[in-house]
Structures are given as structure tokens and as C-alpha cells.
């Protein structure tokens, strides 16, 4: 039996009216263990407009061999934690059309490991990606700052930048410590409050960041972003096994 989808609440910064008094609207976090609990706009996106979602994955040393445990989706009205352990192969395959769809923009920070895990473990080719790590680098170049080739902004660093969020993400380091102590952290069920909060935190700011970045990216940078995000989603195909 699927769990109650309304498990927790999160404060998610959404692209809202700047005159609004509510900076952080409260939206529910849904735990998804069955395809019927996935959001309709994710499963059957409208053909007349593009759906934009925040996206991330958690797992055990996530890559082509490291197991996927949780897949996070952030929509304007909710955060969905897709439980790959409870839902299994059937649930992840139900997500395949959306993850490969050109009608759904997936906003991700550093898509390489997520796309590698999805490709090798589930045969899913992640498509139509907006990689915020790449976008950040392109904006830096636009604004006259020249980061080195190895200067990739971390998600914590991106959140701290006042142009996008200007917040500290201290709990991220706590989770990293727990993962070093116990690599099986994401496998435990039922998910603890910390697991739910950490998983939601990794996507709940992405839509706001996306809209802030879109205001800064020029046409040329958007072209480079689309190309480089696509290449990042396939870079593992050119690596040695």
C-alpha cells in the first residue's frame, strides 16, 4: 500500500509576484511509491507549453554502478520524493517518458552523475536539461569574470550567492558527514525526517534559481547552455569503463 503522500511541509521559494508579502510559500512534500502518485503535469505534460521542474537524485555513490535510492522533483506547488527503493524498477520506468521528454525542462545542479546512473541502471536518457552549474559559469563570463576550467560552483556555493538565494545550507555538510560514516544512509526505510528534509532541500530552490538565471543569460549563452548541458548528460559515454 502506498504511503500517505502528504508527509511533510517545506518552505519553497517560488517565482512569485515581487510585491507579494510571502517570500517562501509553503508547499507539501509528497513521498511517491507508486506511479499513480506522480504529478499529472510530469506524467502527461501539456503540449502547448514547457513544464519546468527542479530535479536531483540521491543514492549510494551514485553513478553507473551506485544504486539510485531517491529521485526528487520540484514543481511550483509541491516537492515529490520518488522512492526508488519502495517503488522499484516499475516506478522509475514510469518516469522515463518525462525524463526523456523535450516538453519538460529538468533544472539540475551538475547533471553528470544523475544522468549516468539513470542511463546505466534504467536505460533512461535524460533530456532537456538546464544545468545550473554550467549556467553559473556562463553568467560569470557574461559579467566579465573568468572562472578557471576547474572552477565549478558547488550547490552550497550557488545557494550562498545573493544573486540567486543568499542562504547558507549548513545541513548539507551534516548529511555529507553522515554519508561518510554510513554510505547506506539513503537506503533506510521509512525515510527519517532528516532524509526527507535533505532530499527536498536539494531541489526546493532550483525553480527560483532557474528564473533568476534566465533573467541574466543572453541568447548566445542560452545556446551554449543547451549544448553543454546535453553534452554533460552524455559525457560518461566517452569515459573508459
C-alpha positions in Angstrom: 0.0 0.0 0.0 1.4 3.4 -0.9 2.2 5.7 2.0 0.2 8.9 2.7 1.6 11.4 0.1 1.2 14.4 2.4 4.1 13.6 4.7 5.7 16.9 5.5 5.8 20.6 4.6 8.6 22.6 3.1 9.1 26.3 2.5 9.9 26.7 -1.2 10.9 30.0 -2.8 8.9 30.2 -6.0 8.9 32.7 -8.8 6.1 34.9 -7.4 4.9 38.5 -7.6 7.7 40.7 -6.2 5.0 42.7 -4.3 3.8 39.6 -2.5 4.3 39.5 1.2 5.1 35.8 1.2 8.7 35.2 0.1 8.6 31.5 1.0 5.2 29.9 0.2 4.6 26.6 2.0 4.1 23.6 -0.3 3.8 19.9 0.6 6.4 17.2 0.2 4.9 14.0 -1.4 6.5 10.6 -0.9 5.9 8.7 -4.1 6.0 4.9 -4.0 3.6 4.2 -6.9 3.2 5.8 -10.4 -0.3 6.9 -9.6 1.2 9.4 -7.1 3.3 11.2 -9.7 2.1 14.7 -10.6 -0.1 14.8 -13.7 1.9 17.5 -15.4 5.0 15.3 -15.1 3.4 12.2 -16.5 1.3 13.9 -19.1 2.9 17.4 -19.8 0.8 19.9 -21.8 1.8 20.2 -25.5 1.3 23.9 -25.7 3.9 24.9 -23.1 7.1 23.7 -21.5 7.0 22.4 -17.9 10.0 23.3 -15.8 10.9 21.2 -12.8 13.7 21.0 -10.3 15.4 17.6 -10.4 18.0 15.6 -8.4 18.9 12.1 -7.4 20.3 10.5 -4.2 21.9 7.1 -3.8 24.9 5.1 -2.8 27.9 6.6 -4.5 25.6 7.5 -7.4 27.0 6.7 -10.8 26.7 3.8 -13.3 27.1 1.3 -10.5 26.0 3.2 -7.4 22.3 2.4 -6.6 19.7 5.1 -7.1 17.6 5.5 -3.9 15.5 8.7 -4.2 14.6 10.9 -7.2 13.5 14.4 -6.3 11.1 16.5 -8.4 10.3 20.2 -7.5 7.2 21.7 -9.1 5.8 25.1 -8.3 3.1 23.7 -6.0 4.9 20.7 -4.4 8.1 18.6 -3.9 7.9 15.0 -4.9 10.4 12.4 -3.5 10.2 9.4 -5.8 11.2 6.4 -3.7 13.2 4.1 -6.0 13.6 1.5 -3.2 10.0 1.1 -2.3 8.7 1.7 -5.8 11.4 -0.2 -7.6 12.0 -0.6 -11.3 8.4 -0.2 -12.2 8.1 3.3 -10.6 11.4 4.6 -12.2 10.4 3.3 -15.6 7.1 5.2 -15.2 9.2 8.3 -15.0 11.2 7.5 -18.2 8.9 9.3 -20.7 9.0 12.6 -18.7 12.8 12.4 -18.1 13.4 11.9 -21.8 10.8 14.4 -22.9 11.6 17.7 -24.6 8.5 19.2 -23.1 9.8 19.1 -19.6 12.9 21.1 -18.7 14.9 19.5 -15.9 16.7 22.0 -13.8 19.7 20.3 -12.1 22.9 21.3 -10.4 25.7 19.2 -12.1 23.8 16.5 -14.0 26.7 14.1 -14.8 26.3 11.5 -12.1 22.5 11.6 -12.1 22.3 11.1 -15.9 25.0 8.3 -15.7 23.0 6.4 -13.1 19.7 6.7 -14.9 21.3 5.6 -18.2 23.2 2.5 -17.0 20.7 1.3 -14.4 17.4 2.1 -16.1 18.1 2.8 -19.7 16.9 6.4 -19.3 18.4 9.1 -21.5 18.0 12.3 -19.5 17.0 15.1 -21.9 16.2 18.8 -22.0 18.4 19.7 -19.0 19.2 23.2 -17.6 22.4 22.6 -15.6 22.7 25.4 -13.0 26.5 24.7 -12.6 27.0 25.4 -16.3 24.7 28.4 -16.3 26.5 29.9 -13.4 29.8 29.7 -15.3 28.3 31.3 -18.4 26.8 34.2 -16.4 30.2 34.7 -14.7 31.7 35.0 -18.2 29.0 37.4 -19.4 29.6 39.6 -16.4 33.3 39.8 -17.0 34.6 37.2 -14.5 36.6 34.4 -16.0 36.5 31.3 -13.9 39.1 28.6 -14.4 38.2 25.4 -16.2 38.3 23.6 -12.8 36.3 26.2 -11.0 32.9 24.6 -10.7 30.5 26.2 -8.3 29.1 23.8 -5.6 25.4 23.8 -4.9 26.1 25.2 -1.4 28.2 28.0 -3.0 25.4 28.7 -5.5 22.8 29.0 -2.8 25.1 31.4 -0.9 25.3 33.7 -3.8 23.0 36.7 -3.1 22.1 37.0 -6.8 20.2 33.7 -6.6 19.3 32.8 -3.0 21.8 34.2 -0.5 21.3 31.5 2.1 23.6 29.1 4.0 22.9 25.4 3.6 24.6 24.1 6.8 22.6 20.9 6.9 24.2 19.8 3.6 27.6 19.3 5.4 25.8 17.4 8.2 24.4 15.0 5.6 27.9 14.6 4.0 29.3 13.7 7.3 26.6 11.1 7.8 27.2 9.7 4.3 30.9 9.3 5.0 30.1 7.5 8.3 27.4 5.3 6.7 27.3 5.1 2.8 23.9 3.2 3.1 22.3 6.4 4.5 19.8 6.8 1.6 18.7 3.1 1.7 16.9 3.2 5.1 13.2 3.0 5.2 11.0 4.6 6.3 12.9 7.7 5.5 13.8 9.8 8.5 12.8 13.4 8.9 16.4 14.4 8.1 16.4 12.3 5.0 13.2 13.9 3.8 14.3 17.4 4.6 17.8 16.9 3.0 16.3 15.4 -0.2 13.7 18.2 -0.5 16.4 20.9 0.2 18.4 19.7 -2.8 15.6 20.7 -5.2 13.4 23.2 -3.4 15.4 26.2 -4.5 16.0 25.2 -8.1 13.0 26.8 -9.7 13.8 30.2 -8.1 17.4 29.9 -9.2 16.3 29.0 -12.7 14.2 32.1 -13.1 16.9 34.3 -11.7 19.4 32.8 -14.1 17.1 33.2 -17.1 16.9 36.9 -16.4 20.7 37.1 -16.8 21.5 34.7 -19.6 21.7 36.2 -23.1 20.7 34.4 -26.3 24.3 33.2 -27.0 24.8 31.9 -23.5 21.4 30.1 -23.7 22.6 28.3 -26.8 25.9 27.3 -25.1 24.0 26.2 -22.1 21.7 23.9 -24.0 24.7 22.4 -25.9 26.9 21.9 -22.8 24.1 20.6 -20.7 23.3 18.0 -23.4 27.0 17.0 -23.6 27.2 16.7 -19.8 24.3 14.3 -19.9 26.3 12.0 -22.2 29.9 12.6 -21.1 30.1 9.3 -19.4 29.6 7.5 -22.7 33.1 8.6 -23.7 34.8 7.5 -20.5 36.6 4.3 -20.1 34.8 1.6 -18.2 
